[in-house]
Amino acid sequence: VKPNVKTKILVAKDAQKYSYNLTPGKSEEVFPLQMGNGNYNICILEQLSGNQYKVIGQDTIELNLNDSKAVYLNSVQNINWSGTNQAIQKARQLTQGATTDREKLQKIYDYVISHIKYDSNQAFALTTDYLPQIDRTLNSQKDICYGYASLMAAMLRSVDVPTKLVMGKSSYVDTYHAWNEVYIDNQWVVVDTTVDAALYMGKQKFEMIKDPSKYIKTKQY
């Protein structure tokens, strides 16, 4: 990536596409292939001006997985984790002795909703280049919905529970939102730690697994 030149990667399959900013100074970044098996067209784009970009490289790669859930166990740009992260060490500590994925989910969920508060100041100061950092969220004990969902996904993936970071709309909030889908008991379930942290702090009643009809998904990672 050239310094001072905005560079993006575009990952497209059929009519679906996702774009990501490449981070200057990073020699390697990982992005998901989350649109199912088949051929993906990958383009590297360099900004000319405003919304105008030129293609500086492209390739086609084929995905052929026996288990599509494997995509949701990796570290990627916006769910960036490794064993050295404090948040990942905390996840492993919390789930010691847990025998099922549901139990792992419950322990990590309980920790997140009781320790992380919503950061409304940050919500107003966001830039389009914002990326969550799980240890920042863990240590500051506050974040926006994107940070909550990234932290949950990273912690759960690190203990082998397939987890999606999902974006879209929810009837629980009036702004663009982020939450998780977690694979337990042979199905994907909706979990929303942002909403539940607020309900927990307000000593209100809530259920961990949400009604999917209250959510409209536009992106998943």
Secondary structure as the mmCIF struct_conf table of DSSP 4:
data_model
#
loop_
_struct_conf.conf_type_id
_struct_conf.id
_struct_conf.beg_label_comp_id
_struct_conf.beg_label_asym_id
_struct_conf.beg_label_seq_id
_struct_conf.end_label_comp_id
_struct_conf.end_label_asym_id
_struct_conf.end_label_seq_id
TURN_TY1_P TURN_TY1_P1 PRO A 3 ASN A 4
BEND BEND1 VAL A 5 VAL A 5
STRN STRN1 THR A 7 LYS A 13
TURN_TY1_P TURN_TY1_P2 ASP A 14 ALA A 15
STRN STRN2 GLN A 16 ASN A 21
HELX_LH_PP_P HELX_LH_PP_P1 LEU A 22 THR A 23
TURN_TY1_P TURN_TY1_P3 PRO A 24 GLY A 25
BEND BEND2 SER A 27 SER A 27
BEND BEND3 MET A 35 MET A 35
BEND BEND4 ASN A 37 ASN A 37
STRN STRN3 GLY A 38 SER A 49
TURN_TY1_P TURN_TY1_P4 GLY A 50 ASN A 51
STRN STRN4 GLN A 52 LEU A 63
BEND BEND5 ASN A 66 ASN A 66
HELX_RH_3T_P HELX_RH_3T_P1 SER A 68 LEU A 73
BEND BEND6 ASN A 74 ASN A 74
STRN STRN5 VAL A 76 VAL A 76
TURN_TY1_P TURN_TY1_P5 GLN A 77 ASN A 78
STRN STRN6 ILE A 79 ILE A 79
TURN_TY1_P TURN_TY1_P6 GLY A 83 THR A 84
BEND BEND7 ASN A 85 ASN A 85
HELX_RH_AL_P HELX_RH_AL_P1 GLN A 86 LEU A 94
TURN_TY1_P TURN_TY1_P7 THR A 95 GLY A 97
BEND BEND8 THR A 100 THR A 100
HELX_RH_AL_P HELX_RH_AL_P2 ASP A 101 HIS A 115
STRN STRN7 LYS A 117 TYR A 118
HELX_RH_AL_P HELX_RH_AL_P3 SER A 120 PHE A 124
TURN_TY1_P TURN_TY1_P8 ALA A 125 ALA A 125
TURN_TY1_P TURN_TY1_P9 THR A 128 ASP A 129
HELX_RH_AL_P HELX_RH_AL_P4 ILE A 134 SER A 140
TURN_TY1_P TURN_TY1_P10 GLN A 141 GLN A 141
STRN STRN8 LYS A 142 ASP A 143
HELX_RH_AL_P HELX_RH_AL_P5 CYS A 145 SER A 158
TURN_TY1_P TURN_TY1_P11 VAL A 159 ASP A 160
STRN STRN9 THR A 163 SER A 170
TURN_TY1_P TURN_TY1_P12 SER A 171 TYR A 172
BEND BEND9 ASP A 174 THR A 175
STRN STRN10 HIS A 177 ILE A 184
TURN_TY1_P TURN_TY1_P13 ASP A 185 ASN A 186
STRN STRN11 GLN A 187 VAL A 191
HELX_RH_AL_P HELX_RH_AL_P6 THR A 193 MET A 201
TURN_TY1_P TURN_TY1_P14 GLY A 202 LYS A 203
BEND BEND10 MET A 208 MET A 208
STRN STRN12 ILE A 209 LYS A 210
HELX_LH_PP_P HELX_LH_PP_P2 ASP A 211 ASP A 211
HELX_RH_3T_P HELX_RH_3T_P2 PRO A 212 LYS A 214
STRN STRN13 TYR A 215 GLN A 220
#
